[in-house]
């Protein structure tokens, strides 16, 4: 529950600071949130020291963390849908689940694939899921 309580204000801050409308705002929100997570020293240390337990706690659909994060991401998507600024390619809950699972893989899990901690590639894949064109690295305004 501590992880969820720590994540909620980070997502709220990412949402408040996000630029754009519709899919662009969603992508900016998720990118900011992912960068907060990737840059969190305590979370990184938890994953490094207690790898198996940390991943089980954070990524289990039967646990507390992942279902709550999926629900929070779905709420962000649904806000844009209700405002008439975004039409998701699939239902918001399914899209939120995919976005969370991608973030788990890119931020914490898939060292074998060489993507752990790769927020740039994660952003590109999330852009594609949200229906946005994927910009090349030189085109970013980071």
BABAVEX-601152 format. One line per field, with one value per residue (C-alpha): x, z, y; residue in one letter; residue number from 1. Coordinates in steps of 0.05 Angstrom, whole numbers, always signed. Example, Ala and Ser with C-alpha at 12.3 -4.5 7.8 and 13.67 -1.06 7.14 Angstrom:
<pts>
X: +246/+273
Z: +156/+143
Y: -90/-21
residuo: A/S
num: 1/2
</pts>
This chain:
<pts>
X: +0/+59/+78/+8/+6/+73/+51/-16/+13/+67/+13/-28/+33/+49/-23/-23/+42/+25/+21/-25/-94/-122/-70/-14/-33/-39/+29/+61/+27/+51/+121/+128/+101/+149/+208/+188/+187/+252/+287/+262/+323/+284/+244/+306/+342/+281/+282/+357/+360/+295/+286/+239/+197/+195/+171/+119/+93/+91/+68/+20/-51/-73/-37/-53/-4/-17/-93/-93/-43/-84/-146/-110/-85/-155/-183/-134/-153/-228/-220/-195/-251/-305/-277/-284/-209/-192/-222/-184/-170/-195/-234/-197/-188/-154/-110/-91/-72/-28/+5/+20/+47/+92/+119/+132/+172/+210/+225/+236/+232/+262/+337/+343/+312/+356/+299/+301/+301/+293/+241/+253/+232/+176/+150/+152/+112/+61/+54/+38/-13/-46/-50/+5/+61/+126/+177/+250/+300/+324/+253/+241/+232/+259
Z: +0/+12/-61/-83/-34/-62/-134/-129/-118/-171/-223/-201/-209/-277/-298/-273/-308/-374/-438/-496/-504/-516/-534/-529/-457/-440/-468/-432/-367/-373/-395/-335/-288/-317/-309/-237/-225/-263/-223/-154/-116/-62/-114/-155/-92/-72/-141/-139/-69/-66/-140/-138/-80/-108/-176/-145/-101/-157/-216/-190/-214/-150/-107/-87/-128/-200/-199/-165/-215/-273/-243/-235/-307/-332/-295/-330/-398/-381/-362/-433/-463/-422/-442/-515/-528/-538/-570/-546/-595/-542/-477/-427/-376/-428/-452/-380/-366/-429/-410/-339/-363/-413/-360/-314/-369/-392/-323/-280/-312/-380/-372/-419/-476/-460/-444/-368/-352/-424/-416/-487/-520/-470/-491/-564/-552/-509/-564/-614/-566/-557/-633/-640/-690/-660/-663/-673/-618/-652/-656/-580/-542/-477
Y: +0/+46/+41/+61/+119/+143/+134/+171/+241/+228/+212/+272/+317/+287/+299/+371/+387/+351/+392/+382/+354/+285/+233/+283/+300/+227/+211/+270/+248/+177/+198/+244/+190/+138/+185/+198/+122/+110/+165/+145/+122/+84/+46/+30/+6/-37/-70/-81/-110/-148/-162/-222/-197/-126/-149/-196/-139/-88/-129/-181/-173/-208/-156/-85/-44/-63/-62/+6/+35/+7/+40/+106/+105/+85/+146/+192/+163/+167/+240/+256/+213/+248/+316/+296/+303/+230/+168/+107/+50/+0/+8/+52/-4/-49/+8/+26/-47/-49/+17/-7/-75/-39/+7/-52/-87/-26/+3/-59/-127/-139/-132/-192/-153/-93/-46/-39/+34/+56/+111/+137/+71/+64/+132/+112/+48/+85/+137/+82/+51/+119/+128/+180/+182/+159/+215/+199/+216/+279/+306/+305/+368/+341
residuo: X/X/X/X/X/X/X/X/X/X/X/X/X/X/X/X/X/X/X/X/X/X/X/X/X/X/X/X/X/X/X/X/X/X/X/X/X/X/X/X/X/X/X/X/X/X/X/X/X/X/X/X/X/X/X/X/X/X/X/X/X/X/X/X/X/X/X/X/X/X/X/X/X/X/X/X/X/X/X/X/X/X/X/X/X/X/X/X/X/X/X/X/X/X/X/X/X/X/X/X/X/X/X/X/X/X/X/X/X/X/X/X/X/X/X/X/X/X/X/X/X/X/X/X/X/X/X/X/X/X/X/X/X/X/X/X/X/X/X/X/X/X
num: 1/2/3/4/5/6/7/8/9/10/11/12/13/14/15/16/17/18/19/20/21/22/23/24/25/26/27/28/29/30/31/32/33/34/35/36/37/38/39/40/41/42/43/44/45/46/47/48/49/50/51/52/53/54/55/56/57/58/59/60/61/62/63/64/65/66/67/68/69/70/71/72/73/74/75/76/77/78/79/80/81/82/83/84/85/86/87/88/89/90/91/92/93/94/95/96/97/98/99/100/101/102/103/104/105/106/107/108/109/110/111/112/113/114/115/116/117/118/119/120/121/122/123/124/125/126/127/128/129/130/131/132/133/134/135/136/137/138/139/140/141/142
</pts>
